[in-house]
Each structure stands twice: as structure tokens, then as C-alpha cells.
Amino acid sequence: MLEDLWNSILELTSQLVIPDWGVLVNLALPVGTVLLVLLGLVWIFWRILRAPPARRGVTRVNPRAPSGVHMPGPSWAPIFAAVGTGLLFLGLVFGGVILWLGVGALIITLLYWGSEGLHLYDRDVAPTRTIVPERTDLTPPPGVHIPGPSFRPILGAIGTALLFAGLVFGGLLLAVGVIALVLTLIGWLGDARKEYVNAVEADRTGHLASLPAPRYPAGLLVTLAVLVVGATILQSGVLGTASADGGGTSAPPGASAPPPPEGSGAPTPDGSGAPGSPETPAADVTVTARNLAFLETTWTAPADQPFRLAFVNEDAGVPHNVALRDAGGADAYVGEIFNGVETRVYDVPALAAGSYTFICSVHPNMTGTATLQ
């Protein structure tokens, strides 16, 4: 165990000495987001510690809603929703049973939350059946502060949807989802700070002013739409992807590459490489990833004996791998994840004869069928 830990430390430090820029960029997004969140929390707690003491009476006052205002009771639904959302995120990463547990937990929580809302409505509908005057005063009762309208929940839902799409398809869409969600949360924190400033001012003036009605976030929505469309076009490969030497574009999907010069040692179209080539060792099976899909959807390999699988990742800067799952959905073999453009050869151990599903652990939409016989 100590040897494995030491090897992990050496592998981590090697990334700093000889960096893999693709890995560093993919690591900077989540680490940078976590650091921003931690800095925000530290700033909030620092402001709380420096805030003046709250003014309280001599005795405790039992909270009671003003006349005509109904406050819902405590509920476990938000906690259950957080647990279900956490399981759903884990399921999107690891797949399998965890994904279905997250979906089930979230559905049950939403049904429970809905039943609570219906119960409150049924209990309160009778007292509210009164004759409504022709003009209603929209100001809250004395002592009650109602936050102003906000587009933040809608923008948060859009950012979360883009983040889920990025977790499935990866690449630039994931970056757009993170940007949308971060911008929304920063704006939401800004609104909360304005509410806090108004509350502090109310301690001095005795009047708690509501925030003004927000403007439509047309600029942010247009920017997000442009980013999503651009990321989708670039990631789909419609415009072509840059070649390894930086010149020209790659061939269109389905087009065969010209054979390399004899004796050059470059990989041949079947991925096996020239005989004795040190760059691409010979392999029993070759699988190629291009434009977030496997070009080979079926292949055959020997059963009950080890074999070599050459995996060609042609998606520049996008992480892929090949994992084999048996008929029950369990992982029989998981290959190393690496960024393209690169070719690596997996040494697959002996597996029993049968049909296996091969899949990319990062992008579950990339699947195919392998037959071992």
C-alpha cells in the first residue's frame, strides 16, 4: 500500500515537472470552482464575525406570523432533495445502480414535496375564500419583508441543465455549463448582499425597503446561447478539428485516411502499426474514438486468454477510454482514461467467452458490443 501511495505521489509531481496541459486545463475548472466557493464562504463568515451583535429583547419572543399571512411548517423535503441530487450526480459519473437510485430518490422527494404543497393548499383554501376588494394593497404587512422578483432561479435552472449536458457530452459544453452556473450563483450572492445591506439600514431607519424589479437578463441569455451554439458546433466536428501538427483540418467522419509511407513506423489504418514499430505496438483489436463516438461498434477478440487492445483517441483534448462490461453490467475491465490525440495499447486480462458491452467511462453515450470467443 505504501508503494502504491508513493507511486501516486510521484505521478502527481511528474505532472508539475512535465505538465500535460490538457489534464491541467481539465483539472483547473473543478479546482478553480471549489477555490472560488471556499473563498466566498470564508468572506461570508468573516463578515458575519465582524457584524455588530443582534438586538434582542429581554425575553424570547415566540415566532408568529402576522394576521393574514400563513407560514408553512418545517419540512424534510429540501434535505431529501439534496440527497437525491447528490446521488444523481454520482450516478452520472459512475453509472450503474447509483444513477437509478438518484433518479428514484429525486422522483420520490418531488412527489413528497408536491403532496405537502397540496396538503397546505387544502388546509388554507377555506379561510381564503373571502370577498376580495376591488383594489388590493400589494405591500407586505408591518414587520414582514418580501424579497423582490428575481430571474436567478430560472437562470440557475438553465445553468444546471447545461452542466448536466456537459457531464454527459464533456468538452466545451461542460465549460459553458460551469460558466453559466457560476455567473448565476455570483449574481444570486450579489442580490443576497443587497438584501443584507437593506436589513442593516432598516435597523437604523425602521423601514425595510424591497429591491426594485429586475431587468430582463437579455444580455446574459444571448451570451449563453452563443456559447452553447459555438461549443456544440466545435465539439460536433462540423468545422473540422485541428490536426496534430496544427496544420489543416481532419478528414470528415467516415473518410479513410491515406496509408502512411512504408517503413515510417506510423499507425496503419487498422491501428496495428507497421511490423515491429516502436510507436504503435501490434494489437489484437483496434478501437477508434472520433467526434464523441466509437467508429467500431462491434469487434471480436480471443476468449480465456489475454489480448492487446489498441485504443486511438482522435478527439483533441477530450478524455476517453475503453471499459468492458459483462452481461450483468459489472466492469470486467476498465482501461486508462487519457486525452486525445493519442494512441495507447491496453493489456486486457483473460476473460470468459461471451458478449460484452464496451463503453467510454467519461461519455456513457459511446457504446458498442465486443464478442469474446
C-alpha positions in Angstrom: 0.0 0.0 0.0 2.8 2.4 0.8 4.5 1.7 -2.5 1.2 2.5 -4.3 0.9 5.7 -2.4 4.5 6.7 -3.2 3.9 5.9 -6.9 0.8 8.1 -6.8 2.8 11.0 -5.3 5.5 10.6 -7.9 2.9 10.6 -10.7 1.3 13.7 -9.3 4.6 15.6 -9.1 5.6 14.5 -12.6 2.6 16.4 -13.9 4.1 19.6 -12.4 7.6 18.9 -13.8 6.5 17.7 -17.2 2.9 19.0 -17.4 0.2 17.6 -19.6 -1.6 20.8 -20.5 -4.8 19.0 -21.4 -5.0 17.4 -18.0 -4.1 20.6 -16.2 -6.9 22.5 -18.0 -9.5 19.8 -17.2 -8.3 19.9 -13.6 -8.3 23.7 -13.4 -12.1 24.0 -13.9 -13.3 22.0 -10.9 -10.4 23.0 -8.7 -10.8 26.7 -9.5 -14.6 26.5 -8.9 -14.0 24.8 -5.5 -11.4 27.5 -4.6 -13.9 30.3 -5.5 -16.6 28.7 -3.4 -14.3 28.3 -0.4 -13.1 31.9 -0.8 -16.7 33.1 -0.9 -17.6 31.1 2.3 -14.5 32.5 4.1 -15.6 36.0 3.1 -19.2 35.5 4.3 -18.1 34.0 7.7 -15.6 36.9 8.1 -18.4 39.4 7.5 -20.6 37.6 10.0 -17.9 37.6 12.6 -17.4 41.4 12.1 -21.1 42.1 12.2 -22.5 44.0 15.2 -24.4 42.0 17.8 -28.1 41.4 17.0 -30.6 43.5 19.1 -32.8 41.2 21.1 -35.4 41.7 23.8 -35.1 40.6 27.4 -37.3 37.6 26.9 -37.6 35.2 23.9 -40.5 36.0 21.6 -42.3 33.1 20.0 -42.4 33.5 16.2 -45.9 34.1 15.0 -46.9 35.1 11.5 -48.9 38.3 11.2 -52.6 38.2 10.6 -53.5 37.0 7.1 -50.0 35.6 6.5 -49.5 31.8 6.5 -46.0 30.3 7.0 -45.5 26.7 6.1 -44.2 24.4 8.7 -40.8 22.7 8.8 -40.1 20.1 6.1 -37.5 17.3 5.3 -38.2 17.6 1.6 -35.2 20.0 0.9 -32.8 17.6 2.7 -34.2 14.6 0.8 -33.9 16.6 -2.5 -30.2 17.4 -1.8 -29.5 13.7 -1.1 -31.3 12.7 -4.3 -29.5 15.3 -6.4 -26.1 14.1 -4.9 -26.9 10.5 -5.8 -27.9 11.6 -9.3 -24.6 13.5 -9.8 -22.7 10.4 -8.6 -24.7 8.2 -11.0 -23.9 10.4 -13.9 -20.2 9.9 -13.1 -20.1 6.2 -12.1 -23.3 4.9 -13.8 -25.0 1.7 -12.8 -27.2 1.3 -9.8 -26.2 4.7 -8.3 -27.8 6.5 -11.2 -31.1 4.8 -10.8 -31.0 5.3 -7.0 -30.5 9.0 -7.6 -33.4 9.2 -10.1 -35.7 7.3 -7.8 -34.8 9.3 -4.7 -35.3 12.6 -6.6 -38.7 11.5 -8.0 -39.9 10.3 -4.6 -38.8 13.5 -3.0 -40.6 15.7 -5.6 -43.8 13.6 -5.1 -43.5 14.0 -1.3 -42.9 17.8 -1.7 -45.9 18.0 -4.0 -48.1 16.2 -1.5 -47.0 18.6 1.2 -47.9 21.6 -1.0 -51.3 20.1 -1.8 -51.9 19.5 1.9 -51.1 23.1 2.7 -53.4 24.3 -0.1 -56.3 22.1 1.0 -55.9 23.3 4.6 -55.7 27.0 3.7 -58.2 27.2 0.8 -61.3 27.6 3.0 -60.1 30.6 5.1 -59.0 32.4 1.9 -62.4 32.3 0.3 -63.3 35.8 1.2 -64.6 38.7 -0.9 -61.6 40.3 -2.4 -61.8 44.1 -2.5 -61.6 45.8 -5.9 -58.0 47.0 -5.2 -55.6 45.1 -3.1 -52.6 46.6 -1.3 -49.6 44.7 -2.5 -47.3 45.9 0.3 -46.5 43.3 2.9 -47.9 43.6 6.5 -45.8 45.5 9.0 -42.8 43.6 10.1 -42.8 41.3 7.1 -40.2 41.7 4.3 -40.9 40.0 1.0 -37.9 39.7 -1.4 -38.4 41.3 -4.8 -38.9 39.3 -8.0 -35.8 37.6 -9.4 -34.7 35.8 -12.6 -32.0 33.9 -10.6 -34.0 30.6 -10.2 -34.6 30.5 -13.9 -31.0 31.2 -14.7 -29.9 28.6 -12.1 -32.1 26.0 -13.8 -30.6 26.8 -17.2 -27.1 26.6 -15.8 -27.8 23.3 -14.1 -29.3 21.9 -17.3 -26.2 23.0 -19.2 -24.0 21.4 -16.5 -25.8 18.1 -16.8 -25.4 18.2 -20.6 -21.7 18.9 -20.1 -21.3 16.0 -17.8 -22.8 13.7 -20.5 -21.0 15.1 -23.6 -17.9 16.7 -21.9 -15.6 19.1 -23.6 -16.7 22.7 -24.3 -20.3 22.1 -23.2 -19.1 21.3 -19.7 -17.2 24.6 -19.6 -20.2 26.5 -20.7 -22.4 24.8 -18.0 -19.8 25.7 -15.3 -19.7 29.3 -16.6 -23.5 29.7 -16.6 -23.9 28.2 -13.1 -21.0 30.3 -11.6 -22.4 33.5 -13.1 -25.8 32.8 -11.8 -24.5 32.0 -8.3 -22.4 35.1 -8.2 -25.4 37.2 -9.2 -27.5 35.5 -6.5 -24.9 36.2 -3.9 -25.0 39.9 -5.0 -28.8 40.0 -4.5 -28.4 38.5 -1.1 -25.8 41.1 -0.2 -28.2 43.9 -1.2 -30.9 42.3 0.9 -28.5 42.2 3.8 -27.5 45.9 3.3 -31.2 46.9 3.3 -31.8 44.9 6.5 -28.9 46.7 8.2 -30.2 50.0 7.0 -33.6 49.1 8.4 -32.2 48.8 11.9 -31.4 52.5 11.7 -34.4 53.8 9.8 -37.1 51.3 10.9 -38.1 50.7 7.3 -37.1 47.7 5.3 -37.1 48.6 1.6 -37.7 45.9 -1.1 -35.3 45.5 -4.0 -36.5 47.1 -7.3 -37.9 44.8 -10.0 -35.0 43.3 -12.0 -34.4 43.9 -15.7 -34.7 41.1 -18.1 -31.3 39.3 -18.4 -31.3 39.5 -22.2 -27.6 40.1 -22.5 -26.7 37.0 -20.3 -29.2 34.8 -22.2 -27.9 35.8 -25.6 -24.3 35.3 -24.4 -25.1 31.8 -23.1 -27.0 30.9 -26.3 -24.0 32.0 -28.4 -21.6 30.0 -26.2 -23.8 26.9 -26.4 -24.2 27.0 -30.2 -20.5 27.7 -30.6 -19.5 24.8 -28.3 -21.9 22.4 -30.0 -20.6 23.3 -33.5 -16.9 23.0 -32.4 -17.5 19.8 -30.5 -19.6 18.1 -33.2 -16.7 18.5 -35.6 -18.8 20.2 -38.3 -16.0 22.7 -38.9 -13.3 20.1 -38.6 -10.7 19.6 -35.8 -7.1 20.7 -35.9 -4.6 18.1 -36.8 -1.8 17.1 -34.5 0.8 19.3 -36.3 -1.5 22.3 -36.2 -2.0 22.5 -40.0 -5.3 21.9 -41.8 -8.3 20.0 -40.6 -9.1 16.4 -40.0 -10.8 14.3 -42.6 -14.6 14.2 -42.5 -16.3 11.4 -40.5 -16.3 8.2 -42.3 -13.4 9.1 -44.7 -10.5 6.8 -44.7 -7.0 8.2 -44.0 -4.3 7.6 -46.6 -1.8 4.8 -45.7 1.5 6.0 -44.2 4.8 5.6 -46.1 6.2 2.2 -45.9 8.7 1.8 -43.1 7.7 5.1 -41.5 6.5 3.4 -38.3 3.2 5.4 -38.3 0.0 3.5 -37.5 -1.7 1.8 -40.3 -5.5 2.4 -41.0 -6.4 -0.7 -38.8 -4.4 0.8 -35.9 -1.9 -2.1 -35.7 1.1 -0.1 -36.9 3.9 -1.4 -39.1 5.5 -4.7 -38.0 8.0 -4.1 -35.2 7.0 -0.4 -35.0 8.0 1.0 -31.6 5.5 3.9 -31.8 2.4 1.7 -32.0 2.9 -1.9 -30.9 0.9 -4.6 -32.6 -2.5 -5.3 -31.1 -5.2 -8.0 -31.5 -8.1 -5.3 -31.6 -8.1 -1.6 -32.6 -10.9 0.8 -31.4 -11.0 4.4 -32.5 -12.8 7.3 -30.9 -13.8 10.3 -33.1 -16.3 13.1 -32.5 -17.5 11.5 -29.3 -18.3 8.2 -30.8 -16.6 4.8 -31.4 -16.0 4.2 -35.1 -16.0 0.4 -34.4 -19.4 -0.6 -32.9 -18.6 -4.4 -32.9 -15.4 -6.4 -32.7 -14.2 -9.9 -31.8 -11.3 -10.9 -29.5 -10.0 -14.3 -28.2 -11.6 -15.6 -25.0 -9.9 -17.2 -22.0 -6.5 -15.7 -22.8 -5.0 -12.2 -22.5 -5.2 -9.9 -25.6 -4.0 -6.5 -26.6 -6.4 -3.7 -27.4 -5.1 -0.5 -29.2 -7.3 2.5 -28.4 -6.9 5.5 -30.8 -8.3 8.7 -29.3 -8.7 11.2 -32.1 -10.7 13.8 -30.2 -8.1 16.5 -29.3 -8.1 17.5 -25.7 -11.1 15.2 -24.9 -10.7 12.4 -22.3 -11.8 8.9 -23.4 -11.1 5.2 -22.5 -12.5 1.7 -23.2 -14.2 -0.3 -20.5 -15.7 -3.8 -20.9 -18.9 -4.7 -19.0 -20.3 -8.2 -18.7 -24.0 -9.1 -19.3 -24.8 -8.1 -15.7 -23.4 -4.6 -16.2 -20.4 -5.1 -13.9 -17.0 -3.9 -15.1 -14.9 -6.7 -16.4 -12.0 -4.4 -17.4 -11.5 -0.6 -17.3 -8.8 1.0 -19.5 -6.9 4.1 -18.5 -8.5 7.4 -19.4 -6.4 9.8 -21.4 -6.8 12.9 -23.6 -6.5 12.9 -27.4 -4.9 12.9 -29.8 -3.0 9.8 -28.6 -2.9 6.0 -29.0 -2.4 3.6 -26.2 -2.5 -0.2 -26.0 -4.4 -1.9 -23.2 -3.3 -5.3 -21.9 -6.6 -6.9 -21.3 -6.5 -10.0 -19.0 -8.1 -13.3 -19.9 -11.9 -13.0 -19.9 -14.6 -15.7 -20.3 -16.3 -16.2 -23.6 -19.4 -14.2 -24.2 -20.8 -10.9 -25.3 -19.5 -7.7 -23.6 -20.5 -4.1 -23.8 -17.6 -1.8 -24.4 -18.2 1.8 -23.2 -16.3 5.1 -22.5 -16.4 5.7 -18.8 -16.4 9.5 -19.3 -19.1 9.6 -22.1 -21.6 6.8 -21.5 -23.3 7.6 -24.9 -20.2 5.9 -26.5 -21.0 2.2 -26.6 -20.6 -0.9 -28.7 -20.6 -4.7 -28.5 -17.5 -6.9 -28.1 -17.6 -10.7 -28.7 -15.0 -12.9 -27.0 -14.8 -16.4 -28.5 
